[in-house]
Structure formats: structure tokens, C-alpha cells
């Protein structure tokens, strides 16, 4: 059983003996010989042994009954889940042939101090496909396309956009084949410089064609300054990249497109030109998980009777993926037994097992005697002598896998031509296995809702069960114009990059897998006629500008303490007065922020505090206010706080 029972009295033999001797010293001080040779000590040890046996029996009775009732109800502890991350595998140099990274390649965090390394493994094969530039096509916003490949080969200057660039202008790069999940470097030699844009923030996006639409690509290290000067752009190609026919040529297509500028963002005054262009593959990106895959585990041989149980040697089993199955040998080969929740609907011909993922135990169907004396089997029973095995299961997981961005930097497996590894985003999704105390709290909710979502608490409880990795869940009733709709807001767990509370906005957006799991589970349990909306909450950006006075030797310390306090207090995950996350819909007020700064920066004078509402997406900041209202479906987000600390004498001069 996966629910261990606690001890009412955890005293053992030696503790009982020591306690009796202390009583002897208090009650009969004339008894001074407490050695084991003394007959009285012999009697004490005899009675201590008998009491120890009684306590053992007593501890098997009390909450063991409670645990037995939970077990009869089918309550099992949730197993851990594995954290996942996207890891970039960088080549030492571009290779002429495909470099294959097989599934199971191990990467890890650095081993330092008292922290053990956290090991991850790739979830699938990753072919790093070589690439080059075969076609260069310019496309104007009006739809006109021009093949510039020949002009590029002649070394002529090619304007990549219209003379007066407009949003929608693009330059297309044709590759010999698709390069899904690869990292490509685009090297350009541009002649025109200073064409009006800010090189640090050009109005450009990179996209890849997936056969039906253009998919955005992440980029890094744009040394061209928005195609203004010779340089290189690193493009991370998505997994959906597909070779297709565009501009009359079949190729794997990438494009760089002009977008409308944001408010205050400079735009192109003329088109940049390109005289040389080259594309080559420098690495690939693959999903890794904090789990270990175990293959071909033999569990033993069947005795040919109902109700047999087998355990894997390395529990717990992870269920956040393809569920493990059991195979039983037969004359026809290996037959598959499928895990089910219970045997209540199983017939004698069904090859079913029940899995306890926490203990790693597979239970085969039982047989019960009916009132008429016949024996009924709730599922098929393996033949006597048949071998039982688990062809594949995953073990590991836990919250330890939620490492920060850039923490995965060690390549533990030997892979030719791979130079280094790195995760651009924090690993997330890892959750420790459920505790017994949490199972006790959860059971009344399970009995109350009976797999039906009716109240707001029901929706929140079921959503947490579907995705244990989420940090917060909030269910809100419909707003005006959304009759019969239920809005479920999901806040994922996140790990700050610097080990503090300074989160980036993109870390607060739940993954598609989490949203899909929650939506599917709630859709199965919602009432008929209820429209379900599962989404992340809105975020109200808050910028605090503060001016403090501190002793000259404390200026740096006070500044860091003040910034840490602001990022911690105005935090959707760990902020607020109770440290459990900023409450939904709670406004941000001047006096509260003033008090936070005063408490954080001791021996400091807070001279001025100003609050600015901000948009964390566009970066726009409003006018200073005394109070920032937050919508009921929104949380706060710390956006670029500014703290100025000036040195001063706070001791108070003589009058």
C-alpha cells in the first residue's frame, strides 16, 4: 500500500530503559548501581522489551485503519513529475554531414559545493542537418517576388526591401532541405549603414515555413544591427519546419520580415542591401527531461493464480507521458497487459493490470467468490510459468529538476562534434511526489466533487490534479456578455534566472502541454452547456521609482536590498503580504510600497516613492499615480524598478 501509517508512540527499547533509569534516580536515590549486572536493571530491560512489543502492536492499529479506508476508496499518492527544458547542442564547427544525437544523451548541471548535479536526458533523436544558401528571394508587401540568387552570385548589391521599406517586406532564404530543430547562422555582408533603425531593436522578425504558414523563430546574437552592417544572426528553427515549394522552388524556407514599429521605435528610411550571404548549421535544439528511461525490466514468473503483484526495482514510475505497460510471455510471443484505474469493468478476457506508480507495483486481476459458490475473475490471469516484464518505464523526476536558465551546461554523454550545451529557458514542470498529509487533505475534495466540476473550487481542484506543476489556479465566473462561461486562470511555476525573485514576463506564460492537459480534464468534467475558457491571467506591470538616503558605506547594500524587496513583494508567485503570491485583483498602493522599502532598507530614509503603471508586453509606462488598480483577472508584474540611493548623514547633527 502506498499510504504509510504513522507511529503513535515511537519510543524504542533503549529509550524505555533510559527513561526507567531516570525514574529510579528520582524516586529511589539509594539505588546507585545501574549497570547491566544489577538484577534490578535486568528486570527493567525485561519490562522494556515487553513494552516495546506492545507499542509495536499499538502502532499498527490507529491511523492504519484510516489509511486502509483511503486505500479502499482507491486513493493513491500522486507520483512525481519530471521537469523538461529545451537545450541547445552547439557544434564545434559546421559539419558537411548530418550529426545524429540519439535519444538518451545525458546533460547535467555543474557539480558545485554541496549541490549534486541534476541529470537530464534527451527525449528523442536529434538530427543536426547541414545547410547552405541555395536561393535568395526578395518579397515586397504587395506580393511581388524577385529571385536574387544570380545577382548574389555576381556579387552585386541587392536591396532586400523596397526603396521605401514598408511593413510586410521580406527577404527569403532557401535551404537545400528542411532543418527542423536546428540552429542556423545567417551571415550577411551589408553595404548600407545607418538606415534609420535602432540597431539594438530593429523592426524585424525571423520566420520559418512549416508547409502551411510562417512560424516565428527565436534569434540571438544579431551583429548586423538590423541588416545595417556585415554580421551574423543566429536563428533557432522550430520543429515544424518543412521543405515546400515557394517562389517556384522547393526548399526549406526562412525569411526576415519587416514589421510595424512600436511607439517610439525608429523605422527604416531606406532599404539595406546585401552583397554576400551564407547560411550554415551550427547546432540543434532538443527537449530534455529530468528522468531516466529503464528498458526490459523482468518482474518474475507467474504462478497462474489471480491477484498476483509484481514491483519494479526502481520506483516511482513517472506517468506524465506514455504510460508503462506489462508484457507477459506466451506461445504467440509477448502479450500486452494494459493499466486501468480499477478492475470493476474488466471481463475474464481483458488483459488488465492496476498500477501504483508511487510504489512501482503492478497488480493483476483478482478472483472473488460469488454467493452461489462460483469464482469470478475480474480480468485475465497469466499462465503459470509465464514471464512478466515491463518493456519501458521512466523513473526520477521531482522539483530538483526545475533549474534556472543557463544551468544545464555539462555534456555527460560523448557526442562527436558537439562542443557545448546550454538551456535558454529555465526547466520547469518538475513536482515532487505527493505526501501523505496532502493525500488526507485531497480525499474529502475527491469524495465531494465526484469527478464533476460545478463550483469554482471544483474547477481549481481538478485543474491542479491535471497539472501539478502549476503554481496558482483561479476560477472566475463569466463576465458580461459571456453567459454560461467559466474562466480558469493558470499561473505556472517559474525559476528566476539569477536565483532571486526577478522573473521575466515570458516565464509566466504556461506551456501548451499544461494548457492542453488542464483543458482536456476540465472539458470532461464540466456541466453540459458550460463554456470553458482556460488561459493565463492578465498582468498589470508596475514600475516603482524610489529615492532613498543612506550612509555612504551602505549605498550599494541598500540599493540591492530595496530592489530585492520590490521584486519580491510585487511578485505573482511569492509576493503579497503573506508571501503566497500577489492576490488577484488587489491594487498596488503608495503607502504599502513605502512601508516595504522602509522595512527592507534598514537605517535608511525613504524620501520619495512614485508608482507607474506599465505594460509588460509593449514596455509603455503611464503617468505616476498614488494607486494602481488591478483587474479581478489580473496579477501584478514587476517591470524595471528604479531605486536611487544618495549618500547622507542619518545620525542627526548637534543642535
ZAMARGU-4260 file (C-alpha; in steps of 0.2 Angstrom, whole numbers, plus 5000, padded with zeros to 4 digits):
<rodrens>
0) 5000/5000/5000 | 5007/5017/4995 | 5000/5026/5011 | 5011/5023/5026 | 5004/5024/5043
5) 5012/5035/5057 | 5018/5029/5074 | 5008/5034/5089 | 5022/5030/5101 | 5039/5030/5093
10) 5049/5025/5108 | 5060/5010/5107 | 5068/4998/5119 | 5084/5008/5124 | 5073/5024/5126
15) 5062/5014/5138 | 5077/5008/5148 | 5084/5025/5149 | 5068/5033/5155 | 5066/5019/5168
20) 5083/5023/5175 | 5079/5041/5176 | 5064/5037/5186 | 5075/5026/5198 | 5086/5041/5201
25) 5071/5052/5205 | 5061/5040/5216 | 5075/5029/5224 | 5091/5038/5225 | 5098/5025/5236
30) 5099/5013/5221 | 5115/5018/5214 | 5121/5003/5204 | 5113/5005/5186 | 5125/4993/5177
35) 5118/4978/5167 | 5125/4966/5180 | 5112/4973/5193 | 5097/4961/5195 | 5085/4977/5195
40) 5092/4983/5178 | 5089/4966/5172 | 5071/4967/5177 | 5070/4985/5169 | 5076/4978/5152
45) 5064/4964/5153 | 5049/4975/5155 | 5056/4987/5142 | 5056/4973/5130 | 5038/4969/5134
50) 5033/4987/5132 | 5042/4988/5116 | 5032/4974/5109 | 5016/4982/5115 | 5020/4998/5107
55) 5024/4989/5090 | 5006/4981/5091 | 4998/4998/5096 | 5006/5007/5081 | 4998/4995/5069
60) 4980/5000/5074 | 4976/5018/5075 | 4978/5028/5059 | 4982/5012/5049 | 4963/5010/5049
65) 4961/5027/5042 | 4974/5023/5029 | 4965/5007/5025 | 4949/5016/5022 | 4958/5028/5010
70) 4965/5013/5001 | 4948/5005/4999 | 4942/5021/4991 | 4956/5020/4978 | 4966/5035/4985
75) 4984/5033/4979 | 4998/5046/4981 | 5002/5055/4965 | 5020/5051/4958 | 5032/5064/4954
80) 5033/5073/4938 | 5049/5076/4928 | 5055/5094/4923 | 5058/5097/4905 | 5069/5110/4896
85) 5074/5115/4878 | 5093/5113/4877 | 5104/5119/4863 | 5118/5107/4857 | 5131/5118/4849
90) 5143/5110/4836 | 5162/5114/4837 | 5161/5118/4819 | 5149/5117/4804 | 5149/5099/4798
95) 5146/5093/4780 | 5136/5078/4785 | 5121/5076/4797 | 5126/5074/4816 | 5114/5062/4825
100) 5111/5064/4843 | 5102/5049/4849 | 5088/5049/4862 | 5095/5047/4880 | 5110/5058/4878
105) 5113/5065/4895 | 5117/5083/4900 | 5118/5090/4918 | 5121/5105/4929 | 5138/5109/4936
110) 5143/5100/4952 | 5147/5113/4964 | 5148/5114/4983 | 5135/5103/4992 | 5123/5103/4977
115) 5123/5087/4967 | 5122/5088/4948 | 5105/5087/4941 | 5105/5075/4926 | 5093/5076/4911
120) 5091/5065/4895 | 5085/5069/4878 | 5068/5063/4874 | 5071/5059/4855 | 5084/5058/4842
125) 5090/5075/4835 | 5097/5075/4818 | 5108/5091/4816 | 5106/5093/4797 | 5119/5103/4787
130) 5113/5118/4777 | 5118/5131/4765 | 5110/5145/4754 | 5103/5139/4738 | 5090/5153/4734
135) 5088/5172/4739 | 5071/5179/4736 | 5065/5197/4740 | 5046/5199/4743 | 5038/5216/4744
140) 5022/5219/4755 | 5012/5219/4739 | 5016/5201/4735 | 5029/5204/4721 | 5043/5191/4722
145) 5060/5193/4714 | 5074/5179/4713 | 5090/5187/4718 | 5101/5171/4718 | 5110/5175/4701
150) 5113/5193/4707 | 5120/5187/4723 | 5132/5175/4714 | 5139/5190/4704 | 5142/5200/4720
155) 5130/5214/4716 | 5122/5225/4730 | 5104/5218/4732 | 5091/5229/4741 | 5082/5217/4752
160) 5066/5228/4754 | 5058/5241/4744 | 5066/5258/4741 | 5055/5265/4755 | 5053/5249/4766
165) 5035/5245/4772 | 5029/5233/4785 | 5027/5216/4776 | 5043/5217/4765 | 5054/5202/4767
170) 5069/5193/4761 | 5068/5174/4759 | 5082/5162/4761 | 5080/5145/4753 | 5090/5130/4761
175) 5093/5113/4752 | 5081/5104/4764 | 5071/5107/4780 | 5081/5109/4796 | 5069/5107/4810
180) 5075/5110/4827 | 5092/5115/4820 | 5102/5131/4824 | 5107/5140/4809 | 5119/5155/4807
185) 5115/5168/4793 | 5130/5178/4788 | 5127/5194/4778 | 5138/5207/4771 | 5128/5223/4770
190) 5135/5239/4762 | 5122/5252/4768 | 5124/5258/4786 | 5113/5269/4796 | 5096/5267/4788
195) 5086/5274/4802 | 5083/5260/4813 | 5089/5257/4831 | 5102/5243/4828 | 5098/5236/4846
200) 5079/5235/4842 | 5076/5234/4823 | 5058/5231/4817 | 5061/5214/4810 | 5056/5196/4814
205) 5063/5179/4808 | 5051/5166/4802 | 5051/5148/4796 | 5039/5140/4783 | 5030/5124/4790
210) 5020/5120/4775 | 5005/5130/4779 | 5011/5146/4787 | 5026/5156/4793 | 5031/5151/4811
215) 5041/5164/4822 | 5059/5159/4826 | 5069/5165/4840 | 5085/5174/4836 | 5101/5178/4845
220) 5117/5187/4843 | 5112/5199/4829 | 5128/5208/4825 | 5121/5215/4809 | 5111/5228/4818
225) 5095/5225/4808 | 5104/5221/4792 | 5114/5238/4793 | 5132/5231/4793 | 5141/5214/4790
230) 5137/5202/4803 | 5128/5186/4808 | 5111/5181/4815 | 5108/5165/4825 | 5091/5158/4820
235) 5083/5144/4831 | 5072/5135/4818 | 5056/5127/4825 | 5052/5108/4825 | 5038/5111/4812
240) 5050/5117/4798 | 5046/5108/4782 | 5053/5109/4764 | 5040/5116/4752 | 5038/5125/4735
245) 5039/5144/4737 | 5044/5156/4723 | 5044/5141/4711 | 5057/5132/4720 | 5056/5118/4733
250) 5067/5121/4748 | 5067/5124/4767 | 5062/5142/4768 | 5067/5155/4781 | 5063/5173/4780
255) 5066/5190/4788 | 5051/5201/4788 | 5048/5220/4792 | 5035/5223/4805 | 5026/5239/4810
260) 5036/5249/4823 | 5031/5251/4841 | 5028/5268/4848 | 5044/5277/4848 | 5054/5264/4838
265) 5064/5270/4823 | 5059/5263/4806 | 5069/5261/4790 | 5072/5276/4780 | 5079/5266/4765
270) 5082/5248/4761 | 5098/5239/4767 | 5107/5230/4754 | 5116/5213/4754 | 5131/5208/4743
275) 5136/5192/4751 | 5125/5179/4761 | 5129/5162/4768 | 5119/5150/4779 | 5126/5135/4789
280) 5120/5124/4803 | 5129/5127/4820 | 5119/5116/4832 | 5102/5109/4836 | 5089/5110/4850
285) 5081/5096/4859 | 5069/5093/4873 | 5077/5085/4889 | 5069/5078/4904 | 5074/5075/4922
290) 5071/5057/4921 | 5079/5040/4917 | 5072/5028/4905 | 5073/5009/4910 | 5071/4996/4897
295) 5067/4977/4898 | 5064/4975/4917 | 5060/4957/4921 | 5047/4956/4936 | 5047/4937/4938
300) 5037/4922/4933 | 5018/4920/4935 | 5011/4907/4947 | 4995/4905/4937 | 4984/4912/4951
305) 4973/4928/4952 | 4978/4943/4962 | 4997/4942/4959 | 5008/4958/4962 | 5025/4962/4955
310) 5036/4978/4958 | 5049/4986/4948 | 5066/4988/4956 | 5067/5007/4954 | 5051/5016/4959
315) 5042/5028/4957 | 5036/5027/4940 | 5033/5043/4930 | 5016/5045/4922 | 5017/5062/4913
320) 5020/5054/4896 | 5016/5037/4888 | 5010/5026/4902 | 5020/5010/4906 | 5013/4993/4901
325) 5016/4975/4906 | 5021/4961/4894 | 5018/4943/4898 | 5026/4929/4888 | 5015/4916/4879
330) 5017/4904/4864 | 5012/4918/4852 | 5025/4930/4859 | 5024/4944/4872 | 5006/4949/4876
335) 5002/4967/4882 | 4993/4970/4899 | 4986/4987/4899 | 4985/4998/4915 | 4967/5003/4921
340) 4960/5013/4935 | 4951/4998/4943 | 4945/4980/4938 | 4927/4984/4941 | 4923/4984/4922
345) 4935/4971/4917 | 4929/4954/4910 | 4939/4937/4911 | 4946/4940/4894 | 4953/4958/4897
350) 4972/4959/4899 | 4972/4972/4913 | 4983/4977/4927 | 4982/4991/4940 | 4997/5002/4943
355) 5003/5010/4959 | 5015/5022/4952 | 5022/5028/4969 | 5027/5010/4974 | 5030/5004/4956
360) 5018/4989/4959 | 5008/4981/4945 | 4993/4971/4952 | 4985/4958/4941 | 4966/4955/4942
365) 4959/4946/4957 | 4946/4932/4959 | 4931/4934/4970 | 4919/4920/4976 | 4901/4924/4971
370) 4886/4919/4983 | 4882/4904/4973 | 4900/4897/4976 | 4907/4901/4959 | 4923/4910/4956
375) 4923/4926/4946 | 4939/4933/4939 | 4940/4952/4935 | 4952/4950/4921 | 4963/4938/4913
380) 4976/4929/4923 | 4994/4925/4916 | 4998/4907/4913 | 5008/4898/4926 | 5027/4900/4922
385) 5024/4914/4910 | 5037/4928/4912 | 5032/4945/4916 | 5042/4961/4911 | 5040/4980/4909
390) 5047/4984/4892 | 5050/5003/4896 | 5046/5014/4910 | 5053/5031/4917 | 5059/5035/4934
395) 5066/5050/4943 | 5058/5067/4942 | 5054/5079/4956 | 5056/5098/4959 | 5075/5097/4959
400) 5074/5097/4940 | 5067/5115/4940 | 5084/5123/4936 | 5087/5141/4931 | 5091/5147/4913
405) 5109/5143/4908 | 5111/5130/4922 | 5112/5115/4911 | 5130/5116/4904 | 5138/5099/4905
410) 5138/5086/4892 | 5139/5069/4901 | 5137/5058/4885 | 5151/5058/4872 | 5144/5065/4856
415) 5155/5068/4841 | 5157/5086/4835 | 5146/5093/4850 | 5156/5107/4858 | 5144/5114/4872
420) 5126/5113/4878 | 5115/5127/4886 | 5097/5129/4891 | 5090/5146/4885 | 5075/5145/4897
425) 5073/5138/4914 | 5067/5119/4916 | 5050/5118/4923 | 5036/5105/4927 | 5045/5095/4940
430) 5035/5091/4955 | 5039/5080/4970 | 5028/5065/4974 | 5013/5068/4984 | 5014/5067/5003
435) 5003/5058/5014 | 4997/5074/5023 | 4992/5081/5006 | 4983/5065/5002 | 4972/5067/5018
440) 4968/5084/5013 | 4964/5079/4995 | 4952/5065/4999 | 4937/5075/5005 | 4938/5085/4989
445) 4938/5069/4979 | 4923/5062/4988 | 4914/5079/4987 | 4916/5083/4968 | 4915/5065/4962
450) 4924/5070/4945 | 4911/5084/4942 | 4916/5102/4940 | 4901/5113/4947 | 4908/5126/4959
455) 4924/5137/4956 | 4933/5127/4969 | 4929/5111/4959 | 4937/5119/4943 | 4953/5124/4953
460) 4955/5107/4961 | 4953/5097/4945 | 4965/5109/4936 | 4978/5106/4950 | 4976/5087/4948
465) 4978/5088/4929 | 4994/5099/4930 | 5003/5098/4947 | 5017/5109/4941 | 5006/5124/4940
470) 5009/5137/4954 | 4992/5145/4955 | 4974/5142/4948 | 4960/5154/4949 | 4942/5151/4943
475) 4931/5166/4939 | 4913/5167/4934 | 4908/5174/4917 | 4910/5192/4913 | 4896/5202/4904
480) 4892/5195/4888 | 4899/5178/4892 | 4884/5169/4898 | 4887/5151/4904 | 4906/5153/4903
485) 4919/5149/4916 | 4936/5157/4915 | 4951/5147/4923 | 4967/5156/4925 | 4983/5147/4926
490) 4999/5153/4933 | 5014/5142/4930 | 5029/5139/4942 | 5045/5148/4937 | 5063/5149/4942
495) 5071/5166/4942 | 5087/5167/4931 | 5098/5175/4945 | 5092/5164/4959 | 5081/5179/4966
500) 5063/5184/4963 | 5066/5194/4947 | 5056/5185/4934 | 5055/5188/4916 | 5037/5190/4908
505) 5039/5176/4896 | 5041/5164/4911 | 5024/5167/4917 | 5016/5160/4901 | 5010/5142/4904
510) 5016/5129/4891 | 5005/5122/4878 | 5006/5105/4886 | 5000/5112/4903 | 4986/5121/4895
515) 4980/5106/4884 | 4981/5094/4899 | 4970/5106/4910 | 4958/5110/4896 | 4955/5091/4892
520) 4952/5086/4910 | 4940/5101/4914 | 4931/5098/4897 | 4927/5080/4903 | 4920/5086/4919
525) 4911/5102/4916 | 4892/5103/4916 | 4883/5102/4900 | 4881/5119/4892 | 4896/5127/4901
530) 4908/5136/4890 | 4926/5134/4896 | 4940/5146/4894 | 4957/5141/4900 | 4970/5155/4899
535) 4984/5164/4908 | 4979/5179/4919 | 4982/5197/4913 | 4997/5205/4921 | 4997/5223/4926
540) 5015/5230/4925 | 5021/5240/4940 | 5036/5251/4940 | 5042/5259/4956 | 5054/5274/4956
545) 5061/5277/4973 | 5074/5289/4980 | 5082/5284/4997 | 5096/5291/5008 | 5108/5280/5016
550) 5125/5281/5025 | 5139/5282/5012 | 5146/5265/5016 | 5128/5257/5014 | 5123/5264/4997
555) 5126/5248/4987 | 5119/5237/5000 | 5103/5247/5002 | 5100/5248/4983 | 5101/5229/4981
560) 5090/5227/4997 | 5077/5239/4991 | 5076/5231/4973 | 5075/5214/4980 | 5061/5219/4992
565) 5051/5227/4977 | 5053/5212/4966 | 5049/5200/4980 | 5033/5210/4986 | 5026/5214/4968
570) 5028/5196/4963 | 5013/5185/4956 | 5021/5169/4963 | 5029/5173/4980 | 5023/5191/4983
575) 5010/5199/4993 | 5008/5201/5012 | 5008/5183/5016 | 5022/5178/5003 | 5010/5166/4994
580) 5008/5177/4978 | 5000/5193/4974 | 4981/5192/4976 | 4971/5193/4961 | 4963/5210/4958
585) 4972/5218/4973 | 4978/5236/4969 | 4995/5242/4972 | 4995/5257/4984 | 5008/5270/4988
590) 5009/5268/5007 | 5011/5249/5006 | 5026/5251/4994 | 5033/5264/5005 | 5032/5253/5020
595) 5040/5238/5010 | 5055/5249/5006 | 5057/5256/5024 | 5057/5238/5031 | 5069/5231/5018
600) 5082/5245/5019 | 5086/5247/5037 | 5094/5263/5044 | 5088/5272/5028 | 5077/5287/5024
605) 5064/5284/5010 | 5062/5302/5003 | 5051/5298/4988 | 5041/5284/4980 | 5032/5285/4963
610) 5021/5272/4956 | 5020/5270/4937 | 5008/5258/4928 | 5017/5249/4914 | 5013/5236/4900
615) 5025/5222/4902 | 5022/5217/4883 | 5025/5234/4875 | 5035/5242/4888 | 5024/5258/4889
620) 5024/5267/4905 | 5010/5278/4911 | 5009/5293/4922 | 5014/5292/4941 | 4999/5288/4952
625) 4995/5285/4970 | 4986/5269/4967 | 4987/5256/4953 | 4971/5246/4951 | 4972/5228/4946
630) 4958/5219/4937 | 4950/5204/4945 | 4958/5193/4932 | 4975/5201/4933 | 4991/5200/4944
635) 5005/5212/4946 | 5022/5210/4937 | 5037/5220/4942 | 5043/5230/4927 | 5060/5238/4928
640) 5060/5246/4946 | 5072/5260/4948 | 5080/5264/4965 | 5092/5279/4968 | 5102/5279/4984
645) 5111/5295/4988 | 5124/5296/5002 | 5120/5306/5018 | 5122/5308/5036 | 5107/5300/5045
650) 5114/5301/5063 | 5107/5318/5066 | 5118/5333/5069 | 5120/5343/5085 | 5108/5357/5088
</rodrens>
